[in-house]
Each structure stands twice: as structure tokens, then as C-alpha cells.
Amino acid sequence: MSYRLYVRPLPLIAESTDDPEARLFNWVLYDAGGDSQAQGSGDLRSTIEQTLSQNGLDDVLLVGLIPGDEALFCVADIPAKQSRFINQALPYAVEEQIAQDIDSVHLALGLHTQEGYRVAAVDRVRMALWLELFSGWQHTRLEAIYPDAALLPTTEGGWSICLDGESAMMGSDRGEWLSMQSANLGMFAHTLAAPPSEDVVAEVPIVVYGTDTEFEAQAALIGELMVPGRLSVRRESLELMPLELLAHAHHHHLCRPINLCQRDFSVKDGKASPLNPWKPLIAVAAVWFAVQVAVEAGMGFYYQQQAEDLRQQAMAVYRESFPNDSRTHAGNVRRVVEGQLRMAGSDGPDVDFVTLMKYTGQQYSNVASSGSVTFNSINYSQSRGELVVDVRAEGYDRLSALRNGLADQGLDAKIGSVVNESSGARGRLTVSGG
């Protein structure tokens, strides 16, 4: 099960860099189902790590929250769509909205809206300190750093306000966030209550979150938010600390914050891959594929050996029956045997003149088509069952081809009295039933 740890440093301690080990944090641990499993207030980092260890948790996703006034909300109107061009144009698009040298500011890109791209700007030195604060925790892996006010639940068409002691966090449906002293809420309310002259006056919904104790202590300030006909204020009581509200909103996607861990401050270090969650499955598939290939190769080798053994057995049987036949091999033994069977089936043990002439004529036609072959005389001995042909060809290879063709048909064919002349080769072909 995947766990996510939300950590927020206490305001007073967050500003101190003298003793990092003495920093105190509010924290809450969420499981994959969105349920809070543990929480703490004002705890040391070692205490939080010990809690994770005692519960056997490892590789917990850590989300760090920094004060909202550490990061400035901007809007960048960039017509480009490719990320390379957007990142190149981003500093120039927000330069006028930032009161310091743009080169000393880290810019994090958010969602694209009708107004443009949402951007978070934070001082580079401060961002490096925050990244160092939330990095290297035992049993965790840093996932993101957000301005805390950016995690408030979105109120459609209006603002969300969370009372947090002497400060207040605020966020609008446009994605902008603010952190200010609670005493200044009245001034903020008057700013919202003053409508533009060209617009029709409409109520702006405002949802105020806080504990019952906060509501009692800040009753006068909340009263200043009540501007009849312009601001519609609704209170939502919190049973626990504001961090749990922020964690709940983020886990259930009730807000759209900008992750500050981008570009030079990315926590992925260029090594993360979208395939990482699938690596175990890929490894199993690779092993299965290798085993399958090995099995297929082994079966192929086995069947090849079996076929070779069968060919050797067939030739052994053929050699027992025809020990003097040196021209037949494993590649043509089937054709030779089929020819012999045809001869035996059509003419029995004796082959007459017509049968011998039939097969001799067929082979003559085959050989004569690719070279000059001539029959000078034909003699047949009925007592010996032999057909003797005086044959002339342009070369001995033609005579040999004629003899081999007859042998492949199951006949006994021999060439004798071969004479090589300047015009070709002449010999005597003797054919019998074998």
C-alpha cells in the first residue's frame, strides 16, 4: 500500500537555520485510501522517522509544505505549446510581475488556463534551503514541495480562508494563494467587496475554515468579512490542525497546487522513468520470454535429431534391401522407392519391352530438352528382360543424367562401351526391371 507523509514546519522554527536538527514539524500520514493513519504536532524529524520505522513503513512519499508567502503566484501568457519553448519564454513572461532580479528566482510551471500558465516564483537561495530541509529523510522519498496556502480546497467563484493562529491562508478558484496576518483580513474583505464599476454586483462566496477555538478568538475579524450583498461567508469547523485540511484537499484533488520541485530543483535527478512502476512486470516478462525461447530452441533441436535418426533408420533399411545402390541417399530415397513400387505395381516382377520403352522415352524427353541426345539403335532381349540402346550425346554428363533418371524410377540402368569423340560421347545404355 502506498503512503504519503505531509510535513509542515512550524512558522517560528522554519526561519531558524542555526540548528536544523531542532526544527519542529506538524505532520500527518495518509494511506492510499485517503485515511489518516497517524499525525503529530511540534515533533522533531527523528520522532517522525522513528514512527515510520516502528510501523514498518518504507519508501513513503514525502510532501513538504512551506509558508505561502515564500512563493509568489504569477500568470504567464505564452502562446507556445511545446515545453522547450515555454521554458525559454517563461522568465520574460513573468519578469514584470516579480520585484527582484529574474535570474535569482526559481520558476515552477503549473496548469494552463484561459488566462495563461500558472506559475510559482520563489527565491533560488530559499528554495535550495527548503529542498535541503525535506531531503534525505529516512524511510521516505521526497515527492513534492508546495506553498501551504495553495493546498486549500477550491471554492468555486470565490475564496477559501483558513485561520491558523496569528496568520491566515487564502486561496482562490483561479489558483492564486496568499498568506497574511489574520488582523489584515478586514482590509482584504473590503478589497473583495469593492466591485468593478463596469460589472454587475454579485456576491463572492467565501469559505472560512478553522477550529471552534479559532472562530471564538477571531470572531471580530470574521465579522469584518460579513459585507451584506457582496460577500457570502460560510464557516467550516475543523476538529484538528489545518495541516489535515490541506492534506485531505491534496489527496482528494480538491486543489491544483504547483509543485516547486522542477527543473534545477527536480527531485527526480533525470533518472526517473515512467516505466519504473512496471519494472517488476517487465523483468518477469523478460524471464518468461527467455525461458520460452530456450524451450522452443530445445524442442527444435530435439525434433531435428529425431528427424535425422529417422532418416538414418530409413537408409539402413534401404541398404539392407539394395546394398549395391550407391546413388540413392536420404534426400531421394523416397522418390526411388516410389518409382520401384510403381514398377512393381504395374508390371509385377517382370518388365516387358513396352514398359521399358515407356520409361526410357520419358527420360529421353527430359534429358533431350536441355541438351542434344540421340538414340541410334534399340535392341530388346526378352530372355534377359533388357533394353539395349545405342545412344549419342553432346557430353557424358547427358548420358549420366539419362541413366540416373531411369534409376530414380526404380529401374536398373547402366552405361557401357563409352567412347568420347570430338562431336560428343557415345555409349550403350542397358535398362532392365532391376
C-alpha positions in Angstrom: 0.0 0.0 0.0 1.3 3.5 -0.9 1.6 6.0 1.9 2.1 9.8 1.7 3.6 11.9 4.5 2.6 15.6 4.7 5.1 17.7 6.7 4.8 21.4 7.6 7.5 23.2 9.6 6.3 25.4 12.5 6.5 29.1 11.5 9.0 30.2 14.1 11.3 27.3 13.7 11.2 27.4 9.9 13.0 30.7 9.9 15.9 29.4 12.0 18.9 27.8 10.3 21.2 27.6 13.4 20.3 24.0 14.3 18.4 22.0 11.6 18.0 19.0 13.9 16.0 21.2 16.3 13.3 22.1 13.7 9.8 21.1 14.7 7.1 19.9 12.3 3.4 19.3 12.2 2.8 16.1 10.2 0.1 13.7 9.0 0.4 10.3 7.4 -2.2 9.2 4.8 -2.7 5.7 3.3 -3.7 5.0 -0.3 -7.4 5.0 0.6 -7.2 8.6 1.9 -7.4 7.8 5.6 -5.2 9.4 8.2 -3.1 6.8 9.9 -1.0 9.0 12.2 -0.3 12.6 12.9 1.7 14.8 15.2 2.2 18.4 16.2 5.5 20.0 17.1 7.6 16.9 16.6 11.3 16.5 15.7 12.3 14.9 12.4 13.8 12.0 14.3 10.5 11.4 16.0 8.6 11.2 12.7 11.2 8.9 11.2 11.0 6.7 14.3 7.2 6.4 13.9 7.6 5.3 10.3 10.2 2.7 11.3 8.1 1.3 14.2 5.2 0.8 11.7 7.4 -1.0 9.2 6.9 1.7 6.5 9.4 2.4 3.8 9.6 4.4 0.6 6.8 6.7 1.9 6.1 9.7 -0.4 7.0 12.9 1.4 5.2 16.2 0.6 6.8 19.3 2.1 4.7 22.4 2.8 6.4 25.8 3.0 4.8 29.1 4.1 2.6 30.6 1.3 4.4 33.9 1.4 7.7 32.2 0.4 6.3 31.7 -3.2 4.7 34.3 -5.4 1.8 33.4 -7.7 2.1 34.6 -11.4 0.4 34.1 -14.7 2.4 33.7 -17.9 0.6 34.3 -21.2 2.7 32.2 -23.6 1.3 31.1 -26.9 3.7 28.3 -27.4 2.7 24.7 -26.7 6.0 22.8 -26.7 7.6 22.6 -23.3 11.0 23.6 -24.6 9.7 27.0 -26.0 7.5 27.5 -22.9 10.5 27.2 -20.6 12.6 29.6 -22.7 9.9 32.2 -22.7 8.8 31.8 -19.1 11.2 34.3 -17.5 10.3 37.0 -19.9 6.6 36.4 -19.5 6.6 37.0 -15.7 9.6 39.3 -15.3 7.4 42.4 -14.7 5.3 40.6 -12.0 8.4 39.9 -9.8 10.1 42.6 -7.8 13.6 41.1 -7.9 16.2 40.0 -10.5 14.6 37.3 -12.6 17.9 35.3 -12.7 17.7 34.9 -8.9 14.2 33.4 -9.0 13.2 29.8 -9.5 10.1 29.5 -11.6 7.8 26.4 -11.4 5.2 25.9 -14.1 1.6 24.9 -13.3 -1.6 24.2 -15.3 -2.6 26.1 -18.4 -5.8 28.1 -18.1 -7.7 30.7 -20.2 -5.6 33.4 -18.6 -2.3 31.6 -19.3 0.0 29.3 -17.5 0.0 29.4 -13.7 3.5 30.0 -12.3 5.1 29.9 -8.8 8.1 32.1 -8.2 10.5 31.5 -5.3 13.9 32.8 -4.4 16.6 30.3 -5.5 18.5 30.5 -2.3 15.4 30.0 -0.2 14.3 27.1 -2.5 17.7 25.4 -2.0 17.2 25.6 1.8 13.7 24.2 1.6 14.9 21.4 -0.6 17.7 20.6 1.8 15.2 20.6 4.7 12.9 18.0 3.2 15.6 15.8 1.5 17.2 12.7 3.0 14.5 11.7 5.5 14.8 8.0 6.4 12.0 5.7 5.1 10.8 8.4 2.7 11.2 9.7 -0.8 10.6 13.4 -1.5 7.7 13.8 -4.0 6.9 17.5 -4.0 7.2 20.8 -2.2 4.1 23.2 -2.2 3.2 26.6 -0.8 0.9 25.6 2.0 -1.9 28.0 1.1 -2.0 26.5 -2.5 -3.4 23.3 -0.9 -6.6 24.9 0.4 -9.8 23.4 -1.1 -11.0 25.4 -4.0 -14.2 27.4 -3.6 -15.9 27.9 -7.0 -16.1 31.5 -8.0 -14.6 32.7 -4.7 -12.0 32.3 -2.0 -11.1 29.8 0.7 -9.6 31.1 4.0 -8.0 29.0 6.8 -7.4 30.6 10.2 -4.1 29.4 11.6 -3.3 31.3 14.8 -2.0 34.8 14.0 -1.8 34.1 10.3 -4.4 33.2 7.7 -4.0 31.2 4.5 -6.1 32.1 1.4 -6.7 30.6 -2.0 -8.9 31.5 -4.9 -10.5 29.4 -7.6 -8.0 30.9 -10.1 -5.2 29.1 -8.3 -3.6 32.1 -6.6 -2.7 31.9 -2.9 -1.9 34.3 -0.2 -0.6 34.3 3.4 -1.2 37.3 5.6 -1.7 38.3 9.2 -5.2 37.5 10.5 -5.5 41.1 11.6 -5.5 42.2 7.9 -8.5 40.1 6.9 -10.8 43.1 7.2 -8.7 45.0 4.7 -8.8 42.0 2.4 -12.6 41.8 2.7 -13.0 45.5 1.8 -10.9 44.9 -1.3 -13.2 42.0 -2.4 -16.3 44.0 -1.6 -15.4 46.8 -4.0 -16.8 45.7 -7.3 -15.5 47.0 -10.7 -17.7 49.8 -11.9 -18.5 48.0 -15.2 -19.6 44.7 -13.6 -22.9 43.8 -12.1 -22.6 43.5 -8.4 -22.7 39.8 -7.3 -21.9 38.0 -4.1 -18.4 36.5 -3.8 -18.6 33.1 -1.9 -16.0 32.8 0.9 -15.5 29.7 2.9 -13.7 30.2 6.2 -12.0 27.1 7.9 -10.9 27.0 11.5 -11.3 25.3 14.8 -14.1 26.3 17.2 -11.3 27.9 19.3 -10.1 29.9 16.3 -13.6 31.1 15.5 -14.2 32.3 19.1 -10.8 34.1 19.2 -11.2 35.7 15.7 -15.0 36.5 16.0 -14.4 40.2 15.4 -12.3 39.6 12.3 -14.8 37.2 10.9 -17.4 39.8 11.5 -15.5 42.2 9.2 -15.8 39.7 6.4 -19.6 40.0 6.5 -20.3 42.5 3.8 -24.0 42.3 3.1 -24.9 42.0 -0.6 -21.3 41.5 -1.7 -19.6 38.7 0.3 -21.3 35.4 1.2 -19.4 33.9 4.1 -19.7 30.3 5.2 -17.8 28.8 8.2 -16.4 25.2 8.2 -15.3 23.9 11.6 -12.1 21.9 11.8 -11.6 19.3 14.5 -7.8 19.1 14.2 -5.0 21.2 12.9 -5.1 23.0 9.5 -2.5 20.6 8.0 -5.0 17.8 7.9 -7.3 20.1 5.9 -4.5 20.7 3.4 -3.5 17.1 3.2 -7.1 16.0 2.7 -7.6 18.5 -0.1 -4.4 17.5 -1.9 -5.0 13.7 -1.6 -8.6 14.0 -2.9 -7.6 16.5 -5.7 -9.7 19.4 -4.3 -6.9 21.8 -5.2 -4.5 22.4 -8.1 -1.1 23.4 -6.5 2.2 23.9 -8.3 5.0 21.6 -7.4 8.1 23.7 -6.8 10.4 20.7 -7.4 11.0 21.4 -11.1 14.0 22.0 -13.4 17.1 22.8 -11.4 15.3 21.6 -8.2 13.8 18.5 -9.5 13.9 15.5 -7.1 14.0 13.0 -10.0 17.6 13.8 -10.9 16.9 12.8 -14.5 16.9 9.1 -13.6 13.2 8.5 -13.0 11.3 6.9 -15.7 7.5 6.3 -16.3 8.4 2.7 -16.7 9.7 2.4 -13.1 6.4 1.1 -11.6 6.3 -1.6 -14.4 9.9 -2.8 -13.9 9.0 -5.9 -11.9 6.4 -6.9 -14.5 8.9 -6.2 -17.3 11.5 -8.3 -15.5 9.1 -11.2 -15.2 8.1 -10.9 -18.8 11.7 -10.9 -19.9 12.5 -14.0 -17.9 9.4 -15.7 -19.3 10.4 -14.8 -22.9 13.9 -16.1 -22.3 12.6 -19.4 -20.9 10.1 -19.7 -23.8 12.9 -19.1 -26.4 15.1 -21.7 -24.7 12.2 -24.2 -24.6 11.4 -23.6 -28.3 15.1 -23.9 -29.3 15.4 -27.1 -27.3 12.3 -28.6 -28.8 13.6 -27.6 -32.3 16.9 -29.3 -31.7 15.2 -32.4 -30.3 12.9 -32.7 -33.3 15.8 -32.2 -35.7 17.7 -35.0 -34.0 14.6 -37.2 -34.2 14.2 -36.5 -37.9 17.9 -37.2 -38.5 17.5 -40.5 -36.6 14.5 -41.5 -38.7 16.4 -40.7 -42.0 19.3 -42.9 -40.9 16.9 -45.7 -40.0 15.2 -45.5 -43.4 18.6 -45.6 -45.2 19.7 -48.5 -43.1 16.6 -50.5 -44.1 17.1 -49.5 -47.8 20.7 -50.5 -47.7 19.7 -54.0 -46.4 17.5 -54.4 -49.5 19.7 -52.7 -52.1 23.3 -53.0 -50.9 24.7 -52.2 -54.4 22.8 -48.9 -54.9 25.3 -46.2 -54.2 23.3 -43.4 -55.9 20.4 -43.3 -53.5 20.6 -41.1 -50.4 18.3 -39.8 -47.7 17.2 -36.9 -50.0 15.9 -39.1 -52.8 15.2 -42.5 -51.2 11.5 -41.8 -51.1 11.4 -40.9 -54.8 13.4 -44.0 -55.7 11.2 -46.3 -53.6 8.0 -44.8 -55.0 9.3 -45.5 -58.5 10.2 -49.0 -57.7 6.7 -49.5 -56.2 5.1 -48.1 -59.3 7.1 -50.5 -61.4 6.3 -53.4 -59.2 2.6 -52.5 -59.0 2.1 -52.1 -62.8 4.2 -54.9 -64.2 4.9 -57.3 -61.4 8.3 -59.0 -61.1 9.0 -59.0 -64.9 9.1 -55.8 -67.0 8.3 -56.1 -70.7 9.5 -54.1 -73.7 6.7 -51.6 -73.7 7.2 -50.7 -70.1 11.0 -50.3 -70.6 10.4 -48.1 -73.6 7.8 -46.0 -71.8 10.2 -45.0 -69.0 13.2 -44.7 -71.3 11.3 -42.5 -73.6 10.2 -40.3 -70.7 13.7 -39.8 -69.5 14.9 -39.2 -73.1 12.3 -36.4 -73.4 13.6 -34.8 -70.1 17.2 -35.0 -71.0 16.9 -34.1 -74.7 15.1 -30.8 -73.6 18.3 -29.5 -72.1 20.9 -31.0 -74.5 21.4 -33.0 -77.6 20.7 -36.7 -77.1 20.2 -39.2 -80.0 19.1 -42.9 -80.0 20.9 -44.6 -82.9 19.6 -48.1 -82.3 17.4 -50.0 -79.9 17.5 -53.8 -79.1 15.4 -55.8 -76.7 16.2 -59.2 -75.3 13.1 -60.9 -73.9 15.1 -63.7 -72.3 17.2 -61.3 -70.3 14.4 -58.6 -70.0 16.9 -55.9 -71.1 16.5 -53.0 -73.4 19.8 -52.0 -75.0 20.0 -48.6 -76.6 23.0 -47.2 -78.6 22.9 -43.5 -77.5 24.9 -40.5 -78.5 25.0 -37.2 -76.6 27.0 -33.9 -76.6 28.7 -35.0 -73.4 29.0 -37.8 -70.9 27.0 -35.8 -68.4 23.9 -36.1 -70.6 24.3 -39.9 -70.7 24.8 -39.9 -66.9 21.6 -37.8 -66.4 19.6 -40.3 -68.6 20.9 -43.2 -66.6 20.2 -41.5 -63.2 16.7 -40.6 -64.3 15.9 -44.2 -65.1 17.4 -45.3 -61.8 15.2 -42.9 -59.9 12.2 -44.6 -61.4 13.3 -47.9 -59.8 14.9 -49.4 -63.0 18.4 -50.9 -63.3 20.2 -48.7 -65.8 23.9 -49.0 -66.8 26.1 -47.3 -69.4 28.8 -49.2 -71.0 31.2 -49.0 -74.0 31.5 -45.3 -73.7 33.6 -43.6 -76.4 34.4 -39.9 -76.3 34.6 -38.3 -79.7 35.1 -34.8 -80.9 31.4 -34.5 -81.6 30.3 -35.8 -78.2 30.1 -39.1 -76.3 28.7 -42.4 -77.5 27.7 -45.4 -75.3 25.4 -48.3 -74.7 22.6 -47.9 -72.3 21.2 -51.1 -70.8 17.9 -50.9 -69.0 16.2 -53.7 -67.0 13.5 -54.1 -64.4 16.0 -54.3 -61.5 
